[in-house]
Every structure is written in structure tokens, then in C-alpha cells.
């Protein structure tokens, strides 16, 4: 299916929301060039295009572990507050360029402590960048603090504690990410207890590189209010019904899911079926740079390969705003903007 000019215009003009986008997976190569020059770090290429093979996966990516390896290249440039703040600001800039009105940015503070930053200092830097981006571009933003599956338990407990210190100050949730197959959700049952007791929402990467059992564990025992990816939910009818009955939103990332081989290809991608079967599906970028994507591109691929209509695309945006870890008044204001835009664009919502 080739999108006509009307559909392209509607996609471009549609207000959007991205609930699942990683800061370190969305760094511009031009920024790496500049930071390397400032820090005196030798790079394997001296142009932005030349850096892309080190920052972006190809269709030959074999699995999630290979996909995650791309993050190591940029992390050495994200070990000081100024660089983190800049990259967060530039992510808001990227979002604004395609009419994204709300973002929730994933950020693992422990990954940014190699040169002396504390967890709190790293979080504060990311929040400053997002705040500046909101002031400059009007993109409302929240920060989701990630715990990494491979880290020691005491480190992750410290990360949760640091996130809670910023509750109500821009940190909107905590998350668990990394090698899902190697570190199942059952290992982390107690990690998020302080967050749940403090009323901090939890979202868990589950059902991407491991099966539906991880999804069930995330919902029943980790307190997941949303699920990162959830592609493999359909592997267990009982877990499928659990998620549908509880109305747990899925943060699906189509292009990334293809690249990590969470599914065999577009013909097997379950997003349309999930949406039409009553699941609360949202569409997200995951990693703008690593996956070479934008929300507009994600939507276009879903329309071209999965047969989604523009109305269904708009419904996923509404789902995102309903599921956002934002204050109710903000959610309602953003939904009003979406409703108004859809009316102008001739999209039934």
C-alpha cells in the first residue's frame, strides 16, 4: 500500500504522543561529533553519516542483545550533566519537528555515573533538558527512570530511591529494561515495592524478547500499569485476557520490534489485531536514532504493511494520551488538542 498525499498530510499534521522513547537511543550523530571535539575523543568517522553504522542497526540485526549493543557507543559522551541536558533538550526538538505534543523519555541514570555523576545529578540534568525543550518547543514531557536488568540489586534499589526523590518534579514512572530473556521479570518482584507504596507508576519492558509469562509476572507481581512492547502477548490466551480485562496499555514500537526480531515480519505483527480486539495499544518510536525512525514513519509503516486506517492511527494517539503518566488536567488538555486537530483534518475520533 502506497500512502496518498491526503494520508501523508494527515499523518504529518496529526498531534502525536510518544510514551516509549529512550534518551540514549535518540542521540543525533551531529551532537556526537560536537561532543567528541569538545572532549578530545577520537571517533571512527568524521561525519555524521559516517557515524551512523555505530549508532544505528540494520535489517540484519539478529536479536535484542545485538540491538542493545548500539547504546554503548553513545554512552561515553553522556557522562556529564551538560551533555545529558543537551541531548534531552534535542530530543524535545526532534519531537516538536513532527508535531509530537507529549513525550515520556526513558532514562537509566546508573549508565551515566562512570565519571562521577550521582543518580540524582543525572536525573536532574535530563529533567532540565526536557524542561528547556518544553519551554522552547511546547512539547510536554515526563521522565521515566529505568532500572537495568543486568545491574546488581543494590544498584537498582538506589535508582528507585533516586527516582522517588523526583516524584512530582518531572519523574513520572520507573521502568525495567535490558536483556529480558536473560533476566526474567520474576527476579525483580521486590524492586518496585517502594515505588508502588509511594504511588509512583511502574511500566515494565515485557513480552519483547521473552514470552507471555514475563507479561503476567510484570502485571501481577511487579505492578506494571503499562507494558513496554508486549508483542508476544498473543502466545498465551489466559494472559491476553488478563491484560485486556485490566486494561493495561501496550507501548508497542513497530520498527524496533522488527529489528529485534520480536516478530518474524510485518505479516506477523499483531498490533492491528490487538487494537481491534480491544487492547489499549499505543505506538512509539523506542529509539529514534538506533531504529532510524520517527512517529510519522511508524504510523506510515503500520498503514502500509498492517492496513491500519488513519482513524485507527488517531485512536492509538488517544490511547497514548489516556495512558500517559501525566496529571489528569494535562491529559484532558492534550486530548482536546487531538480532538480539535482531528476535526480539522477530517479524521473521525
C-alpha positions as CSV (number, residue, x, y, z in Angstrom):
1,X,0.0,0.0,0.0
2,X,1.3,3.4,-1.0
3,X,0.1,6.3,1.0
4,X,-1.7,9.1,-1.0
5,X,-1.0,12.8,-0.5
6,X,-4.0,13.2,1.8
7,X,-2.9,10.4,4.1
8,X,0.7,11.9,4.2
9,X,-0.7,15.3,5.1
10,X,-2.9,13.9,7.8
11,X,0.0,11.9,9.4
12,X,2.2,15.0,9.3
13,X,-0.4,17.3,10.9
14,X,-1.7,14.8,13.4
15,X,-0.7,15.7,17.0
16,X,1.3,12.8,18.4
17,X,2.4,11.3,21.7
18,X,5.4,9.1,22.3
19,X,5.3,7.1,25.6
20,X,8.3,4.9,24.9
21,X,11.5,6.6,23.7
22,X,14.9,6.1,25.1
23,X,17.2,9.1,25.6
24,X,20.4,7.3,24.8
25,X,18.9,5.7,21.7
26,X,17.9,9.0,20.2
27,X,21.1,11.0,20.2
28,X,21.8,12.9,17.0
29,X,25.1,11.9,15.3
30,X,25.9,15.6,14.8
31,X,25.8,16.0,18.5
32,X,28.3,13.2,19.0
33,X,30.7,14.9,16.5
34,X,30.5,18.1,18.6
35,X,30.8,16.4,22.0
36,X,33.8,14.4,20.8
37,X,35.6,17.5,19.6
38,X,34.9,19.2,22.9
39,X,36.1,16.2,24.9
40,X,39.0,15.3,22.7
41,X,37.7,11.8,22.0
42,X,38.8,10.1,18.8
43,X,35.9,8.9,16.6
44,X,35.9,6.2,13.9
45,X,34.4,8.7,11.4
46,X,34.5,12.5,11.0
47,X,31.0,13.0,9.5
48,X,27.5,12.4,10.9
49,X,26.8,9.9,8.1
50,X,30.0,8.1,8.9
51,X,28.9,7.6,12.5
52,X,25.6,6.0,11.6
53,X,26.9,2.4,11.4
54,X,28.0,2.7,15.0
55,X,24.7,4.2,16.2
56,X,22.0,2.5,14.0
57,X,21.0,-1.1,13.4
58,X,20.3,-2.6,10.0
59,X,17.7,-5.1,8.9
60,X,20.4,-7.7,9.5
61,X,20.2,-7.2,13.3
62,X,19.7,-10.7,14.8
63,X,18.2,-10.1,18.2
64,X,17.6,-7.7,21.1
65,X,21.1,-8.2,22.5
66,X,22.7,-7.1,19.3
67,X,20.3,-4.2,19.1
68,X,21.2,-3.1,22.7
69,X,24.9,-3.1,21.8
70,X,24.5,0.2,19.8
71,X,23.9,2.1,23.0
72,X,27.5,1.6,24.2
73,X,28.9,3.9,21.5
74,X,27.0,7.0,22.7
75,X,27.1,6.4,26.5
76,X,30.7,7.6,26.8
77,X,29.5,11.0,25.6
78,X,26.7,11.1,28.2
79,X,28.7,11.1,31.4
80,X,28.4,14.8,32.4
81,X,25.4,16.9,33.2
82,X,25.8,19.4,30.4
83,X,25.8,16.6,27.7
84,X,22.8,14.9,29.2
85,X,20.8,18.1,29.4
86,X,21.7,19.0,25.8
87,X,20.6,15.6,24.5
88,X,17.3,15.7,26.4
89,X,16.7,19.2,25.0
90,X,17.4,18.0,21.5
91,X,15.1,15.1,21.9
92,X,12.3,17.5,22.6
93,X,13.4,19.4,19.5
94,X,13.2,16.2,17.4
95,X,9.7,15.5,18.8
96,X,8.5,19.0,18.0
97,X,9.6,18.8,14.4
98,X,6.9,16.2,13.7
99,X,4.1,17.7,15.9
100,X,4.6,15.4,18.9
101,X,2.9,17.2,21.8
102,X,3.8,14.8,24.6
103,X,6.7,12.5,25.3
104,X,7.8,10.3,28.2
105,X,11.5,9.7,27.9
106,X,13.3,6.6,29.3
107,X,16.5,7.2,31.1
108,X,18.7,4.8,33.1
109,X,20.7,7.1,35.4
110,X,23.2,4.5,36.5
111,X,24.5,4.2,32.9
112,X,25.7,7.8,33.3
113,X,27.7,7.6,36.5
114,X,31.0,6.4,35.1
115,X,32.7,9.8,35.6
116,X,31.4,10.7,38.9
117,X,27.7,11.8,38.5
118,X,25.3,10.6,41.1
119,X,22.0,9.1,40.1
120,X,20.3,12.3,41.3
121,X,22.6,14.5,39.3
122,X,22.0,12.5,36.1
123,X,18.2,12.6,36.6
124,X,18.3,16.4,37.3
125,X,20.3,17.0,34.1
126,X,17.8,15.1,32.0
127,X,14.9,16.9,33.6
128,X,16.5,20.3,32.9
129,X,16.9,19.5,29.3
130,X,13.3,18.3,28.9
131,X,12.1,21.4,30.8
132,X,14.0,23.7,28.4
133,X,12.6,21.7,25.5
134,X,9.1,22.2,26.8
135,X,9.6,25.9,27.2
136,X,11.2,26.3,23.7
137,X,9.0,24.0,21.7
138,X,5.9,23.4,23.7
139,X,6.4,19.6,24.0
140,X,5.1,18.4,27.4
141,X,7.5,15.8,28.8
142,X,7.9,13.4,31.6
143,X,11.0,11.3,32.6
144,X,10.7,7.5,33.2
145,X,13.7,6.3,35.3
146,X,15.0,2.9,34.1
147,X,16.4,0.1,36.2
148,X,18.7,-2.2,34.1
149,X,18.1,-6.0,34.4
150,X,21.8,-6.8,34.5
151,X,22.7,-4.4,37.3
152,X,23.2,-5.5,40.9
153,X,20.2,-5.5,43.2
154,X,21.6,-2.8,45.5
155,X,22.3,-0.5,42.5
156,X,18.7,-0.8,41.2
157,X,17.3,-0.2,44.7
158,X,19.4,3.1,44.7
159,X,18.0,4.0,41.3
160,X,14.4,3.5,42.5
161,X,15.1,5.6,45.6
162,X,16.6,8.4,43.4
163,X,13.6,8.4,41.2
164,X,11.3,8.7,44.1
165,X,13.2,11.9,45.2
166,X,12.0,13.5,42.0
167,X,8.4,12.3,42.3
168,X,6.2,15.3,41.4
169,X,9.1,17.1,39.9
170,X,9.2,15.6,36.4
171,X,9.9,11.9,37.1
172,X,6.6,10.2,36.2
173,X,7.4,6.4,36.5
174,X,10.0,3.8,36.9
175,X,10.8,1.0,34.5
176,X,12.8,-2.2,34.0
177,X,14.7,-2.7,30.8
178,X,17.6,-4.7,29.2
179,X,18.1,-8.3,28.4
180,X,14.6,-9.7,29.1
181,X,15.4,-13.3,28.1
182,X,18.4,-13.4,30.3
183,X,16.9,-11.7,33.3
184,X,13.2,-12.6,33.7
185,X,10.7,-10.3,35.5
186,X,10.4,-12.8,38.4
187,X,13.8,-11.7,39.6
188,X,12.6,-8.2,40.4
189,X,9.4,-8.7,42.4
190,X,10.6,-6.7,45.4
191,X,12.4,-4.0,43.5
192,X,9.4,-1.8,42.8
193,X,7.7,-2.2,46.1
194,X,8.8,1.3,47.3
195,X,7.5,2.8,44.1
196,X,4.1,1.1,44.4
197,X,3.9,2.2,48.1
198,X,4.7,5.8,47.1
199,X,2.2,5.8,44.3
200,X,4.9,6.0,41.6
201,X,3.6,4.2,38.4
202,X,5.5,1.3,37.1
203,X,6.0,0.3,33.5
204,X,7.9,-2.9,32.5
205,X,9.6,-4.0,29.3
206,X,7.9,-7.4,28.9
207,X,6.9,-9.6,26.0
208,X,9.6,-8.5,23.6
209,X,12.5,-11.0,23.9
210,X,10.7,-13.3,26.2
211,X,7.2,-14.8,26.2
212,X,3.8,-14.1,27.8
213,X,4.9,-15.4,31.2
214,X,7.0,-12.3,31.7
215,X,4.0,-10.2,30.9
216,X,1.9,-12.0,33.5
217,X,4.7,-11.6,36.1
218,X,5.0,-7.9,35.3
219,X,1.3,-7.2,35.8
220,X,0.6,-9.5,38.8
221,X,3.8,-9.1,40.8
222,X,5.7,-6.1,39.6
223,X,2.7,-3.8,39.5
224,X,3.0,-2.8,35.8
225,X,0.5,-0.1,34.9
226,X,1.7,-0.3,31.3
227,X,3.8,-2.8,29.3
228,X,6.8,-1.9,27.1
229,X,6.2,-3.8,23.8
230,X,4.0,-6.7,24.8
231,X,4.4,-8.1,21.3
232,X,4.3,-11.8,22.5
233,X,1.1,-11.4,24.5
234,X,-0.8,-13.5,22.0
235,X,1.3,-16.6,22.9
236,X,-1.0,-17.2,25.9
237,X,-4.8,-16.7,25.7
238,X,-5.1,-16.6,29.5
239,X,-2.5,-13.8,29.8
240,X,-4.1,-12.0,26.9
241,X,-7.4,-11.9,28.7
242,X,-5.7,-10.7,31.9
243,X,-4.2,-7.7,30.1
244,X,-7.4,-7.0,28.2
245,X,-9.6,-7.2,31.3
246,X,-7.4,-5.0,33.3
247,X,-7.0,-2.5,30.5
248,X,-3.2,-2.5,30.7
249,X,-1.9,-0.4,27.8
250,X,0.8,-1.7,25.5
251,X,3.7,0.5,24.5
252,X,4.3,-1.0,21.1
253,X,7.3,0.0,18.9
254,X,6.8,-1.5,15.5
255,X,10.0,-0.8,13.7
256,X,12.1,-1.7,16.7
257,X,10.1,-4.9,17.1
258,X,11.0,-5.8,13.6
259,X,14.7,-5.1,14.1
260,X,15.0,-7.1,17.4
261,X,13.2,-10.0,15.8
262,X,10.4,-9.9,18.4
263,X,8.3,-10.9,15.4
264,X,9.2,-12.6,12.1
265,X,8.0,-9.7,9.9
266,X,5.1,-7.3,9.2
267,X,2.8,-10.0,8.2
268,X,3.1,-11.5,11.7
269,X,2.9,-8.2,13.6
270,X,-0.1,-8.3,15.9
271,X,-0.7,-4.6,16.5
272,X,-3.8,-4.3,14.3
273,X,-5.3,-7.5,15.8
274,X,-4.6,-6.3,19.3
275,X,-6.2,-2.9,18.6
276,X,-9.3,-4.5,17.0
277,X,-9.6,-7.0,19.9
278,X,-10.0,-4.3,22.4
279,X,-6.4,-3.9,23.8
280,X,-5.2,-0.4,24.7
281,X,-2.5,-0.2,22.0
282,X,-0.1,2.8,21.8
283,X,2.5,3.4,19.1
284,X,6.0,4.6,19.9
285,X,9.5,5.1,18.5
286,X,11.6,3.3,21.1
287,X,14.9,4.7,19.8
288,X,14.8,7.4,17.1
289,X,18.5,7.0,16.1
290,X,19.1,3.3,16.7
291,X,16.0,2.4,14.8
292,X,16.2,5.3,12.2
293,X,12.6,6.2,12.9
294,X,10.0,8.9,13.8
295,X,6.4,8.5,14.9
296,X,5.3,9.6,11.5
297,X,7.4,6.8,10.0
298,X,6.0,4.3,12.5
299,X,2.4,5.3,11.5
300,X,3.1,5.2,7.8
301,X,4.6,1.7,8.1
302,X,1.5,0.5,10.0
303,X,-0.8,1.9,7.4
304,X,1.3,0.4,4.5
305,X,2.0,-3.0,6.0
306,X,-0.7,-3.7,8.5
307,X,-3.7,-2.0,6.9
308,X,-4.4,0.5,9.7
309,X,-6.7,3.4,8.8
310,X,-6.0,7.0,9.7
311,X,-8.8,6.7,12.2
312,X,-7.1,3.8,13.9
313,X,-3.8,5.7,14.0
314,X,-5.6,8.6,15.7
315,X,-7.1,6.1,18.1
316,X,-3.7,4.9,19.2
317,X,-2.7,8.6,19.9
318,X,-5.8,8.9,22.0
319,X,-4.8,5.7,23.8
320,X,-1.4,7.2,24.5
321,X,-2.9,10.3,26.0
322,X,-5.3,8.3,28.1
323,X,-2.4,6.1,29.3
324,X,0.1,9.0,29.9
325,X,1.6,9.3,33.4
326,X,0.6,12.9,33.4
327,X,-1.7,14.9,35.6
328,X,-5.4,14.5,34.6
329,X,-5.7,18.1,33.7
330,X,-2.8,17.8,31.3
331,X,-4.2,14.6,29.7
332,X,-7.5,16.3,29.1
333,X,-5.9,19.4,27.6
334,X,-3.8,17.3,25.3
335,X,-6.8,15.2,24.2
336,X,-8.7,18.3,23.5
337,X,-5.9,19.4,21.1
338,X,-6.1,16.0,19.4
339,X,-9.8,16.1,19.1
340,X,-9.7,19.6,17.6
341,X,-7.0,18.7,15.1
342,X,-8.8,15.5,14.0
343,X,-11.9,17.6,13.3
344,X,-9.9,19.9,11.1
345,X,-8.2,17.0,9.3
346,X,-11.4,15.2,8.7
347,X,-10.4,12.2,10.9
348,X,-13.2,10.6,12.9
349,X,-12.1,10.0,16.5
